[in-house]
Amino acid sequence: MNERIDATAFKRVMRRFPTGVTIVTSLREGSPRGVTVSAFASVSLEPPTVLICINRAARSYLYISASKIFCVNVLAAGQRALAERFAAKLGENQFEGVAYSIDASGAPVLEGCLAHLDCAVSEEHHVGSHSIFIGRVLSGKARAGEPLGYLGGAFYDVAIEVSDKA
Ligand SMILES: Cc1cc2nc3c(=O)[nH]c(=O)nc-3n(C[C@H](O)[C@H](O)[C@H](O)COP(=O)(O)O)c2cc1C
């Protein structure tokens, strides 16, 4: 089978698909790490399971792969600076001035996020440049508020409030 799409055309298509924005955190030998991720999806309800896709060239990859834990932090409107921070190739001081707590796995739960899911890796699949991590959900929490979105290569505040009843 011939490949009929190049990387530029592939990205052009994906930029037209609106997503939310998450920061996936992990903890390895007492040291926290996080990465901005839009490739996050629900997989199964019973048992509660999600997936994330992580570039194996990203520093976070080694943390998640070795520790087998990760926390998906769903960003709220107004948190684009945090998204940019965790998409930058920062060295040691990634969490400097970033407030966080800890839930079930030990991975950072970032303050001010709309929701989080704390997970244990149950499977890892290598696919091209990335790995799909399947995560069994250990715990999670959500609050009312507006999410951060990503479309056309840019962040935007979604002006739709998700109520506490949702
Ligand atoms: C909106 C947005 C979404 C992103 N989604 C992903 C993703 O799903 N998976 C991934 O591996 N990288 C994703 N990235 C890229 C990483 O955040 C970026 O490569 C980061 O610098 C990796 O950092 P590290 O090498 O220090 O771990 C995304 C970046 C942005 C801005």
The ligand as an SDF file (V2000), in Angstrom:
LIG
                    3D

 31 33  0  0  0  0  0  0  0  0999 V2000
   -1.5140   21.5870   22.2470 C   0  0  0  0  0  0  0  0  0  0  0  0
   -0.3910   20.5930   22.2690 C   0  0  0  0  0  0  0  0  0  0  0  0
   -0.6800   19.2460   22.2740 C   0  0  0  0  0  0  0  0  0  0  0  0
    0.3340   18.2840   22.3230 C   0  0  0  0  0  0  0  0  0  0  0  0
    0.0100   16.9670   22.3590 N   0  0  0  0  0  0  0  0  0  0  0  0
    0.9830   16.0280   22.4590 C   0  0  0  0  0  0  0  0  0  0  0  0
    0.6390   14.6470   22.5760 C   0  0  0  0  0  0  0  0  0  0  0  0
   -0.5340   14.2720   22.5650 O   0  0  0  0  0  0  0  0  0  0  0  0
    1.6530   13.7530   22.7180 N   0  0  0  0  0  0  0  0  0  0  0  0
    2.9750   14.1400   22.7330 C   0  0  0  0  0  0  0  0  0  0  0  0
    3.8640   13.2770   22.8590 O   0  0  0  0  0  0  0  0  0  0  0  0
    3.3430   15.4490   22.6230 N   0  0  0  0  0  0  0  0  0  0  0  0
    2.3650   16.3910   22.4940 C   0  0  0  0  0  0  0  0  0  0  0  0
    2.7060   17.7150   22.3990 N   0  0  0  0  0  0  0  0  0  0  0  0
    4.1310   18.0830   22.3370 C   0  0  0  0  0  0  0  0  0  0  0  0
    4.8250   18.0900   23.7100 C   0  0  0  0  0  0  0  0  0  0  0  0
    4.1030   18.8700   24.6450 O   0  0  0  0  0  0  0  0  0  0  0  0
    6.2630   18.6560   23.5340 C   0  0  0  0  0  0  0  0  0  0  0  0
    6.9340   17.8880   22.5750 O   0  0  0  0  0  0  0  0  0  0  0  0
    7.1030   18.7180   24.7820 C   0  0  0  0  0  0  0  0  0  0  0  0
    8.1340   19.6280   24.5180 O   0  0  0  0  0  0  0  0  0  0  0  0
    7.8160   17.4680   25.1950 C   0  0  0  0  0  0  0  0  0  0  0  0
    8.6150   17.8380   26.3060 O   0  0  0  0  0  0  0  0  0  0  0  0
    9.8020   16.9530   26.9080 P   0  0  0  0  0  0  0  0  0  0  0  0
   10.6210   16.4330   25.7700 O   0  0  0  0  0  0  0  0  0  0  0  0
   10.5570   17.9010   27.7780 O   0  0  0  0  0  0  0  0  0  0  0  0
    9.1360   15.8460   27.7000 O   0  0  0  0  0  0  0  0  0  0  0  0
    1.6980   18.6920   22.3380 C   0  0  0  0  0  0  0  0  0  0  0  0
    2.0010   20.0750   22.3310 C   0  0  0  0  0  0  0  0  0  0  0  0
    0.9720   21.0120   22.2970 C   0  0  0  0  0  0  0  0  0  0  0  0
    1.3170   22.4740   22.3210 C   0  0  0  0  0  0  0  0  0  0  0  0
  1  2  1  0
  2  3  1  0
  2 30  2  0
  3  4  2  0
  4  5  1  0
  4 28  1  0
  5  6  2  0
  6  7  1  0
  6 13  1  0
  7  8  2  0
  7  9  1  0
  9 10  1  0
 10 11  2  0
 10 12  1  0
 12 13  2  0
 13 14  1  0
 14 15  1  0
 14 28  1  0
 15 16  1  0
 16 17  1  0
 16 18  1  0
 18 19  1  0
 18 20  1  0
 20 21  1  0
 20 22  1  0
 22 23  1  0
 23 24  1  0
 24 25  2  0
 24 26  1  0
 24 27  1  0
 28 29  2  0
 29 30  1  0
 30 31  1  0
M  END
$$$$
